C-alpha cells in the first residue's frame, strides 16, 4: 500500500486561526506582529459541534538540540507542563481541564513542537489563560526537572524498540528524542541543563515561529479579543527560515544492515534519499510513485512477490514522521514483511524492485493515474469526516507552519499540478548508489562483526553489497513479464448525492437505529443519516459461525479460514480502499465481524463481491502454508509488550472460555489444509447474522443488502442455545487475588501492575447508575492519580485508570508501567493512593508517625472535595456524554457497541447524563466505600503483575503475602462461580 503524506513544517506565515462554531467561518488574527489571513470555510468544519479546543505549534523541534544536550527540545516540552509564574502549581493546568471535561497532550517532532487541549466550551477562556502562560512565564523548576527526565527516557525507549522503522538513523533518532542517558551525561559533564532549557525557550519560543489555533462557540470578534488579551505578552520575534541545505549523503552507500528484532518478524526496508519536497505539495510527485510502488493489485510488486510466497505485505512512500519528511531530506522507503522463505531471497526481491522501477522509467508516465488520485483527494476533502476538536486544532496549527493561508485546510488533499518531468527526476534518484537496505529479523545471528549502537544497545551487522550486484540492480537486463501498471479503479464514486427518505417518522426513529428486518437467519438495524449529510455509509455485520469457538482447534481453524479469506479478497479490498471504501474482517469468539464503510455509491457492489468469494471459497495449498506461518509468528509475538500482556492475563482469568496463546501454538503445528477444507463447510452450515447499516442508504438499499446475504448463504440459522456465550468469573466476596507472571520478552525492563476491582454485572435496575458512578469516579480520580504517581513519585511514564466493562460486567482498573520499580512496589503505591491503611487511621482518629509517606490519599481527597469542584466534575462529564458525535463513524461505533453487547440501549449516554446530573457526593463516597474499601465484602480485587527482566521475579514467587495467588488457573476456574452470560 502507499503511505499517506504526513505533516512537517517549513516557513510560512505567522498567525492564529480562530474558528467560531457560531459563524461557520475560519480566519486568522494578528498576533504580535504576525501576518493575518482568511481561510475559506469548507462547509462542514464543526459548524454544529459544541466542543472547544486550542493548539500552539512552535517551529522548533529536536533538530535544534545542542550537541552537548541531546533530547533538550523534548525535555522542554515536558517542562512547560510543570507550572508558570501565574499558575505555579505543577498540576494546575491539567487539574483545571480535568474538572471541566477536558484533556491535554503534546508532542515533539524534528522541526516543530505542538501543544493542544480540549475543554468544555464555557471554560475555554480560563483554560486559554493557563495555556498562554506556557509560552510567557514557565518556571522550569529544578526539582521537577530531576523527576521528568525519567519520562523522556521512557518515551524514547518505546519509540526505538517498537519503532524499528527509525533504525535508518539511530543517531538522528537519539537526536530526535534524546533519553535519560544523554541528558544525565550532559549534567555529569558540567552542562547547566536548566540554563540550556531556559536559553532554548528564550531563543525559540517567540511569535515569529508560533502558530495558534482556537476553536470555540463564541463569535470571531470575541475569540480574537481573547487571543490578543491573553497572548499579547508572548515574546516578539522574527519569522525564521527552517529550510536546511542538503548536507549530501546521510548513509553509507553499498551497505546492507541486519538488525536484531525484539519480535519474531522479518522486515526488509529499502530507502532512498529525495530532496525536500515541501514546496511541491501541489504536485505530490512522491505520492504518485508511492501509489504505484505500493500498489496491491494485479501486476504490482505486491501481487507478484506474494504469489511467490516471499512476502505478506508491502508499503511504500515517504513516512509521516518528521525524521523521514524534513527540510533536510525526504526519505522514500519500501517496507516489506517477509516470510521465512522470503528472508532467504533478499537480493532477488531487491532485483525485482529495480525491475519494476525500470518499468516505471521506460513506460510513459500516466496522467490518468494522477487524475484518479486527484479525484480521490478532492472527494475526500469535500466530504471529509470531522475529528475530535483538539486533534483538529493540532493539525491546523502544524499546517500553518507548512502551507500558505489558502491551503492550510486543503494542502494535504490537493493534487493540482501534473508534473511528469518532476516524477521523472525523482525516478532517476531510485538507484543503488542512493539506497540503503535494512533487514530487521528475529533470526539475527552473531556471525561476523556484531556492532552495538550506544544509546539503546541494539545489535546490528554491516555488510558490503557486491559491486556486480549493484551494477545488476542499476540496469536490470529484463523486466518480469507479469509486472505492469494497475488497471483503472472501478470503485471510485461519481455520484455524491445525499439520500432523503420520503417516509414520515417520529423523532426517536430519526435519532436511533430501528430494526427493519428480524428473521430466523438475520436481524438488520438501520438508521438514515440526517446529521452529517455526507455521501458516506457504514455497514457492520456480525456472523455467528457454527462451532467456531468450541475448542482450541476449532478456534484456530476459524482464524485460518478468516485470514485466508482476507488474503483471497485482498486485491478487491485494496482497490476499494484506494477509493476510500474500506473493509475490515476479523473474528471474535464464534463471530466473524465484517465492516464495509466509506463512500456509499459503490458499497453494495463491494459487499456483493466479498460475499460471492466467501460463498465458494476454498483455500489454496501455497497460501495456507504462508498464512499458517504468519499465524505462528503472530502468536509468538503476542504479549511482547507488558501492558498488553497484563490486559491479556486479566481477561484470561476472568473469561470462562479463553484459548491460551501457548495452547494455540501447540495445536497449530499439526493443522493441515485437508482438515481446514473439511472444517469450512461445517463452519458455514448454520449461521446467524446481525447487522447495522447507517448513513447515506435508504431502507430499500439495506433490504437489498440483506438479500445478498440471503442469496449467498441460504442455510439454517444457528439456534440461540448453540451460539457461543461468554461467562465472566464472579470474584468471591472480599477477594484479594494476584497473578504474577514474568515478562515474555526476556530483555524487557518495564514492569506492569494492573489492579482490577470488580463492581457488578449489569442489570436493568442499576445499569445506568453504575455506569454513571464509574465514569464520574474516573473523571475525578484520573488527574490526582497521574499527579501523585507519575508527576510526583515518578513511578513510570504510564499511569492510568478507567472503567472496564467486560461482557457487561462492570469493573475499574488502575495501571502503572515502570522500568524502575517492581510490580509489588507499584501495587503498594496504588494501594496507598486508593486508601489502604490510612483509611483506618482517618476513621479511628489515630495519627500516623510517618504521615508524609502516605502522600495523596483518595479517601481524604473524596471527603474533602468541595461541592463546587464536585459539581464541576459532574458538569464536565455530562458535557462529554451529551457532546455531539464529531463524525458519522463515531456515531455508528456508539450504536454498534449496543448491538454487540446486546443491550440495544441506543440512548444510554442521554440516560447516563440525566442520572449523573442528580448525583450527590455522598452517593459517590458510598459507592467508593462499598467497592474499594478493603473491609467491605464487596471489595473484590484481582492484581495482574508482569515482572520485568531486572526485578527479581523468582523471589516474588516465594514472597509471603496476604493476597491469594492464582497459580493453577484451570483449577481456580473449576472451583469458581461465573456470572450468567448477557452477550
Protein Blocks (a to p, Z undefined) as FASTA:
>chain_A
ZZddddddddfbdddddddfklopacdddeehiacdddddehlnoplbcbdcdddddfbd
fklpcfklghklmmmmmmmmnopfklmbfklmmmmmmmnopacdddddfkbccddddddf
klmmmmmmmmmmmmmmpgkiaklmmmmmmmmmmmmmmmmmmmmmlmmmmmlmmmmnopfk
lmmmmmmnopafklmmmmmmmmmmcfklcccddddfbdfklmmmmmmmmmmmpccddddd
fbdcdebjabdehiacddddfbdcdddddddddddfklmmmnommmmmmmmmmpcbehia
klmmmmnopafbdcedjdfblklocfkbccddddddddfklmmmmmmmmmmmmmmmmmmm
mpccdfklmmmmmmmmmmmmmmcccddfklmmmmmmmmmmmmcfklmmmmmmpcfbccfk
lmmmmmmmmcfklcccddddfkbcfehjddddfklopacddddddfklmmmmmmcfbdcf
kbccddddfkbcfbfcdcddfbdcdfklmmpccdfbdcfkbccdddddfklopabdcddd
ddddehklmpfklmmmmmmmmmmmmmmmmmmmmmmmmnopacddddehjbccdddedjfk
lmmmmmmmmmmmmmmgccdfklmmmmmmmmmmmmmmgokamklmmmmmmmmmmpmbacdf
klmmmmmmmpcfklmmmmmmmmmmpccdddddedjddfklmmmmmmmmmmmmccddddfk
lpccdddddddehiacddddddfblkbmbdcddddddfbdcdfklmmmmmmmmmmmmmmm
mmmmmmmmmmmnonafbdcdddddeehiacdddddddfkbcfklmmmmmmmmnnmmmlmm
mmnopacfklmlnmpafklmmmmmcfklmmmmmmmmmmmmmpccfbfklmmmmmmmmmmn
onopaklmmmmmmmmmmpcfklmmmmmmmmmmmklmklccdddddddfklopmlmmmpcc
fbdcdfblmlmmmmpccdddfZZ
